[in-house]
């Protein structure tokens, strides 16, 4: 048996997850994500490595754009196969893609006007990568929702099963089983590995066997803070900012992170550990995704289920205000006193967060609180890394606000949690491929696993092909 695996993204980089598995008769793409690091974004515009029409199926691990965000472009260029994922992932992906299409149209128009005004051209075309209409055109290709652990037949001799990854609502690890000429191979894709004992979601699934494993390494060289410290750290930041008279501005991903922040805020308010301040969820996409959360209580862990049964939902507490319109969003910056503002995007690359940064980043009394990973080259990364001034919406602003970061909120497993996941395998796989991490991080994690487990481990390069015999 010879299977060919090609690493078309998230190879020596954090984003752009795309893995092409070719059995000789069937081509399957696991994930179809956007590159989001500035240095790699041009890859989004490149022609796909093979004709999209030749791909039989796409399997999505979850709905983050670095795993699903290239779908509309691939469909526009000819992909006509089926897209397989869980029901929650399907619902959230459609929300994410529509929003991404709209944002790309708006960004293209904004850049064109700015470049005309400044008399120069940017590094990317002044046209959207795809539009909201392109996003909608991909929706009919989503198959019926896949249930966890139920095998899905992709073609003769090829099946896949989806398993709870504990990362975001509906997220999956994907196990592909290939059978040819009496032989069988199991290829396991970790997707983004979640964490144990975090709010809302269940723990990541474990596996006893696999011939080949593709594992993420976003936080493969570090350990997160104790999850029990998150509430205390969040309370300290809110209380000190309130005492100073500033706002707490939280750039947040619309999927999972916004809902997790609401969970902790709800807990702090129930226990009166913070003032009962107005909390604005200023992201139409996050609001829509929160509605998907409410529609899928079967995916909650026991603690979250108990909260719902006690009518203590973190998505409905009294001081929470859902902000839908642009006018209401602008009005937030005119409020006197302290407010908690949660807005997208999580890496400050677009969306309403930029306007709140403009209003607060030069105020020493305000706090900019980061609760998620900041990819290299993003505005969020610049701020976290200590930039003294940053360019936002075409203007330079001095950074004078308090900059804080909660690493304990990460939805990605850290080094020890990744090792916990890998250690469940009862025997060494033929090879472990380390992906989805900055090159230095992926190399450190690869070396760590090789030293501890004595496995064959590699960090594949972009577009590298390997034969899985």
C-alpha positions as CSV (number, residue, x, y, z in Angstrom):
1,X,0.0,0.0,0.0
2,X,1.3,3.5,-0.9
3,X,-0.5,6.6,0.2
4,X,0.8,10.1,-0.6
5,X,0.4,12.9,1.9
6,X,1.2,16.5,0.9
7,X,1.5,19.3,3.4
8,X,-0.1,22.3,1.7
9,X,-0.3,24.4,4.9
10,X,0.4,24.7,8.6
11,X,3.8,23.2,7.7
12,X,6.5,25.2,9.6
13,X,3.8,27.8,10.1
14,X,0.8,28.2,12.5
15,X,-2.0,28.8,10.0
16,X,-3.2,27.6,6.6
17,X,-4.1,24.1,7.6
18,X,-4.4,21.9,4.5
19,X,-3.3,18.3,4.1
20,X,-3.9,16.3,0.9
21,X,-4.1,12.6,1.1
22,X,-4.0,10.7,-2.2
23,X,-4.7,7.0,-2.3
24,X,-4.2,6.7,-6.0
25,X,-7.9,6.5,-6.7
26,X,-9.2,9.1,-4.2
27,X,-8.0,12.5,-3.1
28,X,-9.1,13.9,0.2
29,X,-8.2,17.3,1.7
30,X,-8.2,17.5,5.5
31,X,-8.9,21.1,6.3
32,X,-8.9,24.0,3.8
33,X,-7.6,27.0,5.8
34,X,-6.3,30.5,5.2
35,X,-2.8,31.6,5.9
36,X,-3.0,34.5,8.4
37,X,0.7,35.3,9.1
38,X,1.7,38.4,7.2
39,X,4.7,36.6,5.7
40,X,2.6,33.8,4.3
41,X,-0.6,35.5,3.2
42,X,0.4,35.6,-0.4
43,X,0.0,31.8,-0.5
44,X,-3.7,32.3,-0.2
45,X,-3.7,33.8,-3.7
46,X,-1.6,31.1,-5.3
47,X,-3.2,28.5,-7.6
48,X,-4.0,25.4,-5.7
49,X,-1.4,22.6,-5.9
50,X,-3.7,20.4,-7.8
51,X,-6.9,21.1,-9.8
52,X,-9.7,21.6,-7.2
53,X,-12.0,19.6,-9.3
54,X,-9.8,16.5,-8.8
55,X,-10.4,16.5,-5.0
56,X,-13.2,14.1,-4.0
57,X,-13.9,15.3,-0.5
58,X,-12.9,17.8,2.2
59,X,-12.9,16.9,5.9
60,X,-13.0,19.8,8.3
61,X,-11.6,19.5,11.8
62,X,-13.3,22.8,12.9
63,X,-14.5,26.2,12.0
64,X,-11.5,28.5,12.6
65,X,-10.6,30.3,9.4
66,X,-7.1,28.9,9.4
67,X,-8.8,25.5,9.0
68,X,-11.8,26.4,6.8
69,X,-11.3,29.8,5.4
70,X,-10.1,29.0,1.8
71,X,-13.2,26.9,1.0
72,X,-15.0,29.6,-1.0
73,X,-12.0,30.1,-3.3
74,X,-11.5,26.4,-3.8
75,X,-15.2,26.0,-4.7
76,X,-15.1,28.9,-7.1
77,X,-12.1,27.3,-8.8
78,X,-13.8,24.0,-9.4
79,X,-14.2,21.9,-6.3
80,X,-17.5,19.9,-6.5
81,X,-17.0,17.2,-3.9
82,X,-18.6,16.8,-0.5
83,X,-17.5,18.6,2.7
84,X,-17.7,16.5,5.8
85,X,-17.8,17.9,9.4
86,X,-19.9,17.9,12.6
87,X,-23.2,19.7,12.7
88,X,-21.9,22.5,15.0
89,X,-18.8,22.9,12.8
90,X,-21.0,23.2,9.7
91,X,-23.2,25.9,11.2
92,X,-20.3,27.9,12.6
93,X,-18.2,27.6,9.4
94,X,-21.0,29.1,7.3
95,X,-21.2,32.1,9.7
96,X,-17.4,32.5,9.6
97,X,-17.2,32.3,5.8
98,X,-19.9,34.8,5.2
99,X,-18.2,37.2,7.6
100,X,-14.8,36.6,6.0
101,X,-16.2,37.2,2.5
102,X,-17.8,40.5,3.6
103,X,-14.6,41.6,5.4
104,X,-12.5,40.8,2.4
105,X,-14.7,42.9,0.2
106,X,-14.6,45.8,2.7
107,X,-10.8,45.5,3.1
108,X,-10.2,45.5,-0.6
109,X,-12.3,48.6,-1.1
110,X,-10.6,50.3,1.8
111,X,-7.1,49.4,0.5
112,X,-7.9,50.6,-3.0
113,X,-9.0,54.0,-1.7
114,X,-6.0,54.3,0.6
115,X,-3.5,53.3,-2.0
116,X,-5.1,55.8,-4.5
117,X,-4.8,58.5,-1.9
118,X,-1.2,57.6,-1.0
119,X,-0.2,56.9,-4.6
120,X,1.2,53.4,-4.0
121,X,0.2,49.7,-4.2
122,X,0.1,47.1,-1.4
123,X,1.6,43.6,-1.5
124,X,-1.8,42.0,-2.3
125,X,-4.3,42.6,-5.1
126,X,-6.9,45.2,-4.4
127,X,-9.7,42.7,-5.0
128,X,-11.2,40.3,-2.4
129,X,-9.8,36.8,-2.2
130,X,-13.5,35.8,-2.3
131,X,-16.8,37.4,-1.6
132,X,-19.8,36.7,0.6
133,X,-21.5,35.3,-2.6
134,X,-18.6,32.9,-3.1
135,X,-19.0,31.8,0.5
136,X,-22.7,31.1,0.0
137,X,-21.9,29.1,-3.1
138,X,-19.9,26.6,-1.0
139,X,-22.8,25.8,1.4
140,X,-24.7,23.2,-0.8
141,X,-21.5,21.1,-0.7
142,X,-21.7,20.5,3.0
143,X,-22.9,16.9,3.6
144,X,-25.3,15.9,6.3
145,X,-23.8,16.5,9.8
146,X,-21.3,13.9,10.9
147,X,-21.7,12.4,14.4
148,X,-18.8,11.8,16.7
149,X,-17.2,8.3,16.4
150,X,-19.5,7.2,13.5
151,X,-17.5,6.0,10.5
152,X,-18.1,7.9,7.2
153,X,-17.5,6.1,3.9
154,X,-15.5,8.4,1.6
155,X,-14.9,5.9,-1.2
156,X,-14.1,2.2,-1.6
157,X,-11.5,1.3,1.0
158,X,-11.5,4.7,2.6
159,X,-13.4,5.8,5.6
160,X,-13.1,8.6,8.2
161,X,-14.4,9.1,11.7
162,X,-14.6,12.3,13.7
163,X,-13.8,12.5,17.4
164,X,-14.3,15.3,19.9
165,X,-11.1,17.5,20.0
166,X,-12.2,19.6,23.0
167,X,-10.9,22.7,21.2
168,X,-14.0,24.6,20.1
169,X,-17.6,23.7,19.8
170,X,-18.0,20.8,17.3
171,X,-14.2,20.5,16.8
172,X,-12.8,17.1,15.7
173,X,-9.8,14.9,15.5
174,X,-10.1,12.9,12.3
175,X,-9.1,9.3,11.9
176,X,-8.8,8.0,8.4
177,X,-8.6,4.3,7.7
178,X,-7.4,3.2,4.3
179,X,-7.7,-0.4,3.1
180,X,-6.0,-1.8,0.0
181,X,-5.2,-5.4,-1.1
182,X,-5.8,-6.7,2.4
183,X,-3.7,-4.1,4.2
184,X,-4.9,-1.3,6.5
185,X,-3.4,2.0,7.5
186,X,-4.7,4.4,10.1
187,X,-3.8,8.1,9.7
188,X,-4.7,10.3,12.6
189,X,-5.0,14.1,12.2
190,X,-5.1,15.9,15.6
191,X,-6.6,19.1,14.3
192,X,-6.2,21.6,17.1
193,X,-5.9,19.6,20.4
194,X,-8.0,21.1,23.2
195,X,-7.4,21.0,26.9
196,X,-8.5,19.0,29.9
197,X,-10.9,20.4,32.5
198,X,-11.7,23.7,30.8
199,X,-15.2,25.3,30.8
200,X,-18.0,24.4,28.5
201,X,-16.4,21.6,26.4
202,X,-15.6,18.0,27.0
203,X,-12.0,16.7,27.2
204,X,-10.1,15.7,24.1
205,X,-10.5,12.2,22.7
206,X,-7.7,9.7,23.1
207,X,-6.5,7.0,20.7
208,X,-4.8,3.7,21.3
209,X,-3.3,3.1,17.8
210,X,-2.4,4.9,14.6
211,X,0.2,4.2,11.9
212,X,0.8,7.9,11.1
213,X,0.0,10.9,13.2
214,X,-0.1,14.5,12.3
215,X,-0.1,16.7,15.5
216,X,-0.3,20.4,16.0
217,X,2.4,22.2,18.0
218,X,1.1,25.8,18.5
219,X,2.1,25.8,22.2
220,X,4.5,22.8,21.9
221,X,7.4,24.6,23.7
222,X,5.6,26.0,26.7
223,X,3.2,25.4,29.6
224,X,0.0,27.3,30.2
225,X,-0.9,28.9,33.5
226,X,-3.1,26.9,35.9
227,X,-6.7,27.2,34.6
228,X,-7.8,27.9,38.2
229,X,-5.8,31.1,38.0
230,X,-7.8,32.5,35.1
231,X,-10.7,33.8,37.1
232,X,-8.4,35.4,39.7
233,X,-6.2,37.1,37.1
234,X,-9.3,38.3,35.2
235,X,-10.8,39.7,38.4
236,X,-7.5,41.6,39.2
237,X,-7.3,43.1,35.8
238,X,-11.0,44.2,35.8
239,X,-10.9,45.6,39.3
240,X,-7.6,47.6,38.8
241,X,-8.8,49.0,35.5
242,X,-12.2,50.0,37.1
243,X,-10.3,51.8,39.9
244,X,-8.2,53.6,37.3
245,X,-11.4,54.7,35.4
246,X,-10.5,53.0,32.1
247,X,-12.0,50.3,29.9
248,X,-11.1,46.7,29.6
249,X,-10.8,46.0,25.9
250,X,-10.6,42.3,24.9
251,X,-9.7,41.4,21.3
252,X,-11.4,38.0,21.0
253,X,-12.0,35.3,18.5
254,X,-15.7,35.0,17.8
255,X,-15.5,31.2,18.1
256,X,-15.0,29.7,21.6
257,X,-12.8,32.4,23.1
258,X,-15.6,35.0,23.3
259,X,-17.9,32.4,24.9
260,X,-15.2,31.3,27.3
261,X,-14.6,34.9,28.4
262,X,-18.3,35.3,29.0
263,X,-18.3,32.1,31.1
264,X,-15.6,33.4,33.4
265,X,-17.2,36.9,33.6
266,X,-20.5,35.2,34.6
267,X,-18.7,33.2,37.3
268,X,-17.1,36.4,38.7
269,X,-20.4,38.3,38.6
270,X,-22.3,35.5,40.4
271,X,-19.7,35.5,43.2
272,X,-19.5,39.3,43.3
273,X,-15.7,39.3,42.7
274,X,-16.0,42.2,40.2
275,X,-18.3,45.2,39.9
276,X,-21.4,44.6,37.9
277,X,-20.1,46.6,34.8
278,X,-21.7,46.6,31.4
279,X,-20.2,43.9,29.2
280,X,-20.5,44.5,25.5
281,X,-20.1,41.6,23.1
282,X,-19.4,43.7,20.1
283,X,-19.3,41.2,17.3
284,X,-22.2,40.2,15.2
285,X,-20.4,37.0,14.3
286,X,-19.7,36.1,17.9
287,X,-23.3,36.8,18.7
288,X,-24.4,34.4,16.0
289,X,-21.9,31.8,17.1
290,X,-23.2,32.1,20.7
291,X,-26.6,31.2,19.4
292,X,-25.1,28.0,17.9
293,X,-23.6,27.2,21.3
294,X,-27.1,27.6,22.9
295,X,-28.5,25.2,20.2
296,X,-26.0,22.4,21.0
297,X,-26.2,21.7,24.7
298,X,-25.4,18.0,23.9
299,X,-21.8,19.1,23.4
300,X,-21.4,20.7,26.9
301,X,-19.4,19.2,29.7
302,X,-21.1,18.4,33.1
303,X,-20.3,21.7,34.7
304,X,-21.8,23.8,31.9
305,X,-24.9,21.5,31.8
306,X,-25.4,22.1,35.5
307,X,-25.2,25.9,35.0
308,X,-27.9,25.8,32.3
309,X,-30.1,23.6,34.5
310,X,-29.8,26.3,37.3
311,X,-30.7,29.1,34.8
312,X,-27.2,30.6,35.2
313,X,-26.3,30.6,31.5
314,X,-23.1,32.6,30.8
315,X,-24.8,33.8,27.6
316,X,-27.7,35.6,29.3
317,X,-26.5,37.4,32.4
318,X,-28.1,40.8,33.1
319,X,-25.3,43.2,32.4
320,X,-24.4,41.5,29.0
321,X,-25.3,43.6,26.0
322,X,-25.2,42.2,22.5
323,X,-24.1,44.9,20.0
324,X,-25.5,44.4,16.5
325,X,-25.3,47.7,14.6
326,X,-22.3,49.9,13.7
327,X,-24.0,52.9,15.4
328,X,-24.3,51.0,18.6
329,X,-20.7,50.0,18.3
330,X,-19.5,53.6,17.9
331,X,-21.6,54.6,20.9
332,X,-19.7,52.4,23.2
333,X,-16.6,54.7,22.9
334,X,-18.7,57.6,24.2
335,X,-19.6,55.9,27.5
336,X,-18.1,57.5,30.6
337,X,-16.7,55.2,33.3
338,X,-15.6,51.6,32.9
339,X,-17.0,49.0,30.5
340,X,-15.8,45.6,29.4
341,X,-15.6,45.4,25.6
342,X,-15.2,42.1,23.8
343,X,-14.8,42.5,20.1
344,X,-13.2,40.8,17.1
345,X,-10.9,40.1,15.6
346,X,-8.8,38.1,18.1
347,X,-5.4,39.1,16.5
348,X,-6.6,42.7,15.8
349,X,-6.3,42.1,12.0
350,X,-9.7,43.6,11.3
351,X,-13.2,44.1,12.6
352,X,-14.6,46.4,15.3
353,X,-11.7,45.9,17.7
354,X,-9.6,48.3,15.8
355,X,-11.9,51.2,16.6
356,X,-11.9,50.4,20.3
357,X,-8.1,50.2,20.2
358,X,-7.9,53.6,18.6
359,X,-10.1,54.9,21.5
360,X,-8.2,53.2,24.3
361,X,-4.6,52.2,23.4
362,X,-3.2,55.6,24.3
363,X,-5.1,55.8,27.6
364,X,-2.9,54.8,30.5
365,X,-6.1,54.0,32.6
366,X,-7.4,51.4,30.1
367,X,-6.3,47.8,29.7
368,X,-5.9,45.9,26.4
369,X,-6.4,42.3,27.5
370,X,-5.3,39.5,25.1
371,X,-6.9,36.1,25.6
372,X,-5.6,34.2,22.6
373,X,-2.7,33.3,20.4
374,X,-1.2,36.2,18.4
375,X,0.4,35.0,15.2
376,X,3.7,36.5,13.9
377,X,3.1,39.7,11.9
378,X,-0.3,40.6,13.3
379,X,-1.2,43.8,15.0
380,X,-2.0,41.9,18.2
381,X,1.5,40.3,18.2
382,X,3.1,43.7,17.8
383,X,1.2,45.0,20.8
384,X,1.9,41.9,22.9
385,X,5.6,42.1,22.0
386,X,5.9,45.6,23.5
387,X,5.6,47.9,20.5
388,X,5.7,51.6,21.7
389,X,3.5,52.7,18.8
390,X,1.3,50.9,16.3
391,X,-0.4,51.7,13.1
392,X,-4.2,51.3,13.3
393,X,-6.6,52.2,10.5
394,X,-3.8,54.1,8.7
395,X,-2.8,56.2,11.7
396,X,0.1,55.8,14.2
397,X,-0.9,55.6,17.9
398,X,1.4,55.5,20.9
399,X,0.8,52.5,23.2
400,X,0.2,53.8,26.6
401,X,-2.6,51.5,27.9
402,X,-1.8,48.6,30.2
403,X,-1.2,45.5,28.1
404,X,-2.2,42.2,29.7
405,X,-2.4,38.6,28.5
406,X,-4.2,35.5,29.9
407,X,-2.4,32.4,28.6
408,X,-4.5,30.1,30.8
409,X,-7.5,30.8,28.5
410,X,-5.9,29.1,25.5
411,X,-8.0,26.5,23.7
412,X,-4.8,24.8,22.5
413,X,-3.1,22.1,24.5
414,X,0.4,23.0,25.8
415,X,3.5,20.8,25.6
416,X,2.5,18.5,28.5
417,X,-1.1,18.2,27.3
418,X,0.1,17.3,23.8
419,X,2.3,14.7,25.4
420,X,-0.6,13.4,27.4
421,X,-2.6,13.0,24.1
422,X,0.3,11.3,22.3
423,X,1.1,9.0,25.2
424,X,-2.3,7.3,24.9
425,X,-1.0,5.5,21.8
426,X,-0.1,2.0,23.0
427,X,2.8,1.7,20.5
428,X,4.9,4.0,18.4
429,X,3.4,5.2,15.1
430,X,5.6,4.6,12.0
431,X,6.0,8.4,11.9
432,X,4.9,11.5,13.7
433,X,4.6,14.7,11.7
434,X,4.7,17.9,13.8
435,X,2.7,20.8,12.2
436,X,0.8,23.9,13.0
437,X,3.5,25.7,14.9
438,X,6.1,28.4,14.3
439,X,9.3,26.7,13.0
440,X,11.3,27.1,16.2
441,X,8.4,25.9,18.3
442,X,7.7,22.9,16.0
443,X,11.4,21.9,16.0
444,X,11.6,22.1,19.8
445,X,8.5,20.0,20.3
446,X,9.7,17.5,17.7
447,X,13.0,17.1,19.5
448,X,11.2,16.8,22.8
449,X,8.9,14.0,21.6
450,X,11.8,12.2,19.9
451,X,13.9,12.3,23.2
452,X,11.0,11.3,25.4
453,X,9.2,8.7,23.3
454,X,12.0,7.5,21.0
455,X,9.7,7.9,18.0
456,X,10.5,8.8,14.4
457,X,9.5,12.5,14.3
458,X,9.7,15.1,11.5
459,X,8.7,18.7,10.9
460,X,7.5,18.7,7.2
461,X,8.1,21.7,5.0
462,X,5.4,23.6,3.0
463,X,4.4,21.5,-0.1
464,X,6.5,18.5,1.1
465,X,5.2,15.1,-0.1
466,X,5.7,11.9,1.9
467,X,4.8,8.3,1.1
468,X,2.9,6.4,3.8
469,X,3.7,2.8,3.1
